[in-house]
Amino acid sequence: MDAEESLRERKRRESRKAIAHAAMRLFAERGFDQVSVADIAIAAGVAEKTVYNYFPVKAEIFFDEAGDILAELLAAVRYRSAGQSALDAVATFVAGRREWAAGRRPEQPTSRFRQLIADSAALQSQQRLMFGRYETALAQLLAEETGVPAGSAEPFVAAVALVGVLRAAFETSAGGQKPGRDQATAALDVLAGGLASYAVAPQ
């Protein structure tokens, strides 16, 4: 990549980030469904077409860093230390996120962030698609590593469980008392202990 291409790519990232930040401010103030793409374009100081160039679907703006988080998750599992399990790699990934994904937008899945999703069917649908992509990508990686055929049950179940740890950070709140990272840690504890001993019916 030459200097001109690097500069162009940096400008693209900055423009994308500016649109996402402007959009989130509006979403937080009005609610997701009450904000139009035209509103976002005005707030970001760009043409409406420019918003669509970066985000073909409005809901993608809300989860604008989904691709980056997936890449980091896959890297954490793929390049884990020798002898380390995939579960331990995800635990390390979670522990390494100061205040759960510090520097992201928002810094952690706050109660307001969760409420915006709860109030919008479009965001709920987009979130399901996002986590579905995470599960598929992680299952493929685990299948490759363990040498089982693609589509086998073991990597699929493992991927769904491990991605569920991240979903816990986004979708649960323990009555608003726990931040996302604590929720993810609690989910890790359940997996580490094994489901065979979890929620056993009293005799």
N, C-alpha and C positions, 0 to 999 in steps of 0.2 A: 504494500500500500504506500503510494507516494504522498508527499506533503499535502498536495491539493485534495486527494481523496480522503486523507486523514482529517483535514479541516472540514470538508463537506460532511463527513460522518459525525464529527463532533457537533456541528451546527444542527444536524438532524436530531441528535440525542437531546441537545439543549431545547430545541423547538418542541419536541415530544414531551419533555419534562415540564416545560412551561405550560403547555396545554393541559396536562394532567393536573398540575398544581392549581391552575385557575379553575378547572372543573371541580376538583374536590372542595375548594372553598365554597363554590356555589351549591354543591350537593349538601354540604354540612349546614348551610344556611337555609335551604329551601326544601331539601329532599331530592332524591335522584329523579323521580318521575316528573317533578315540577320544573326541571331544568332542561332546556332544549339544546341541541347542538349549536344553534344560532347564538344562544346565550353564551355558550362556552367560547365560541369564536370571538365574540365581542370582548369578553373578559380577558382572553389571551392575546388580543390584538392581531388576529389572523383571519384569513378568509374561511368561511364555513367549509369550503372544499378542502382546505388544508387540514382541518380537523379530521375529515373523512379519510384523507390520504394516510394519516397515521393510525386512525382508529375507525375501521369500517363499521363497527358496531359500537353504539354509545356505551354499553355496559363494559366494554373492554377498557374504557378510560378509567373506570373505578378500580379495576384490577390491573393497572398498567404495568406493574412489576412482576406479574405472574411468571413470565418467561425467565426472568433473572433468578427468581427464587427456585424454579424448577432446575435450572442449570446448576445452581449452587448445591441443591439437594443431591442431584445425580453425581456431582463431583465428590461430595462428601462420602457417598457410598462407594463409588468407583475407586477412589484413591485412599480408602481407609487403610490403617496399618495392618500388617500381617497378623493374623490371628484374631482380628477384631470382627465382631459380627455386624450384620447390617443394622440390627437394632442399636448396637453401641454407636455406630456411625451416625445414625439419626439423633441419638442422644447428644453426641458431640456437636452436631449441627445446631440443635436447639440451644444447648448451653452456650454456644458461641455467639448467639444473637443477644447482645446487650439490650435489655428492656424489650426483648423480642423484635428483632429486625430494626435496630436503631438506625436512624438515617433514612429510613424508608418513609413512605407517605401512606398512612400515618405511621408514627414510630411503632405502634403496636395496635392490634385490633381492639380499639377502645369500645366502650359501651355505645357511643354514638355511631361508630363504624358498623357495629353489629346491628344497631337499630335501623340504619339506612338499608341494610340488606333485608332485614325482616319486613320492612315496609314496601319492598319492591319485588314483584314476581320476576321482573327482568334480571335483577341482580342475583336472585336466588338461582335462576336458571343458568346464568353465566358462571356462578360459583360452582355449580355442579359440573359444568363442562370443564372448568379449570382443574378441579380435583380429579375428574375422570382422566384428563390428559396426564396428570401426575401419576396416577395409578398405572396407566398403560405404559408410560415410559419407564417407570421403576420396575414393573413386572418384566419388561423386555430385558432390562439390565440384569436382573436377578436370574432370569432364565439363561442368559448367556453365561453368567458366572458359574452357575451350578450345572450347566451342561444338559438341562432337560429340554424337551421340545417346546417350541413356542406354543403358548396356549395351555400349558400345564397348570394344574390347580395350585401347586405349591407356591410358585412365584406370584401368582395372582393374589392368593389369600394374603401372603406376606406383604405385598405392595399395598393392598387395601388397608391392612392393619397399620402399616408404617405411615402411609399418607393420612390415616385417621388421626395420628398424633398431631399433624399440622392442622387438620380440620378442627381438632379440639381447641387449638389456640384461636381460631377464627370464630367458631360457632358456639362455644360454651363460655360461661362467665362465672359460674358458682354464685349466682345472685349478685353479680357485679363486684364481688369481693376479691377476685383473683385476676391478675393480669394474664395475658395470653400465654406467656412462657411458663407460668406456673401450671396452667391447665395442660399444656403439652407435656410437662414433666409428670403430672399425675397420670396422663395417658400412657406414658412410657413405663411407669411403675406397674400398671395393669398388665401390659404386654410382658414385661420382665418376669412378673410373678406367674404368668401362664393363666389361660382362661379356664383350665380344668378346676382351679380352686376359687374362681371368682363367682360371686353370686350363687353360692350353693344354697339350696332351699333347706331351711331348718327342719330337723326331724321331729 
